[in-house]
Amino acid sequence: MTKNTYENMTVGQTAEYVRTITEEDILSFAEVSGDHNPVHLDENYAKQTIFKGRIAHGMLSASFISTVLAKELPGPGTIYLSQKLEFKRPVRIGDTITTNVEIINKQDDKKKITLKTFCINQDNTTVITGEAVVMLS
């Protein structure tokens, strides 16, 4: 894998990552994060909520943004400085989430990169929008 340099990245450049959410993903995320909210883990509880069933942790889907940044754009050596997120729709077991990032600004004096970040499901419905600021190590 070739490491990107600040100089070879351009505004408008994009990358994506695709993953289908599984039961195991949700259970593993609950274990690692300590977030055992029953809306994620207990179908009977979740059926009584506005979601009418279990949903994935919002931060599970949001973590795929980190995956794109670390693997693709900018790639290895990326250091996260900030991330704004807005959760638009719930994600459920079996949903296929496509995470996209797009370079929208480069701050040459500090070598910082701002990216539009968003996740869509298999129905092309936006589930997360946001903006990240990163730099390369």
N, C-alpha and C positions, 0 to 999 in steps of 0.2 A: 504494500500500500504506500503510495507516494504522499508525503506530507505536503499539504498546501502551505504556501507562504502568504503573508498579508498582501504582498504586491501582486500575486497572481489571481487574487479574488476580485470579482467585479459586482457592482450593483446589478441586481436582476438575476444573479446566479441562484439556482435552486437545487434542493435535494429532498428525498423522501425516504420514509421507512414504513413498511406495512406489517401489521401483526393482527392475528385473530385472537380475541380475548378468550381464555379458557377458565374453567373452574379452578384449575391448579394455579393459574396466574393470580387469581383473587385470593386464594388461600395463602399462597406464598407471600404476596404483598402484605396481607394482614399480619402474617408472622413477623416479617422483617420490619414493618413500620410500627407494629403494635396497635394499629387501628382495627379494632374488632367491632366496629359499629355493626349492629345487626342488620342494617339496611343492605350491607354487603354480604352477610354470611347466613342469615336466617330467613328462608323463604316465607315462612308463616308471618313473621314480623313485617317483612318487606311488603307483603301483599296488603297490609293495612295502611301503607304510606301513600303519598301522592304518586309514587312510581309504580304501584300495583305489582311489584316484584323486585327481586334483587337487582342491584346495580353495581358496577365496578367502582372501585375507589377512583375519584377524579384524578388524584395524583398518580395513579397507575398509568392512565392514558397520558397524562402530562409528562411522565418520565420518558416517554418515547421521544419527546423533543430532545432530551439529553442524548438519547441514542443517536439521532441524526447528527447532532452537533459533534459528538465524539467520533463517529465513524465516517461521516461523509463531508459535512460542510459546517465549519471549516475543516473538521477532521481531527486526527490524533494531535494531542497537545492543546486542544481548546480548553480555555478556562472560562467558566460561567461567571459573569459579573452581576447579572440581574435577569429576572424573568417576570413579566406581567402575564397573568392568565385570567381568562373569563370562561367559565364553564357554561356552555349553551344548552346542551342536551345530555341526558344520561347515556352511559355506555353499559351494555349488558353482555353476559356470557354469549359467545357466538358472533358478536359484532366484529367486523374486520375494520380496523382503524388505520387510516393512511395519514401519516404525520408528514407535514411539509414545512420546510423552512426556505425563506428567500432573503437574500441580502438586500436591505433597503437603504443602508448608509454605511459609509466608512469614514472614520474620524482619524485622518492621517497623523495629526500631531500626537495622538495617544495610541494609534494603531488599534483602535476599538472598532468592532463590527456590530451593527444593529441588524437584526433579522426579524422579519414577520414570521410568526409561528402559528400553525393551525393544524387541527386534526379533524378529519371527516370520517364518517362511517361508510359502510357499503352502499347506502342509499344516497350518497353524496350530501348528507346532512352534516353541517358543521357542528362539532361537539365541543371544541375548544378553540379559542382564538387567543393571541397574545403577541408579545414582543420580547425578544432576548437581546442582551448585550453581552458580547464575548470578546476575548482577546486570545492570541496564541502565545503559548509558553515558549 
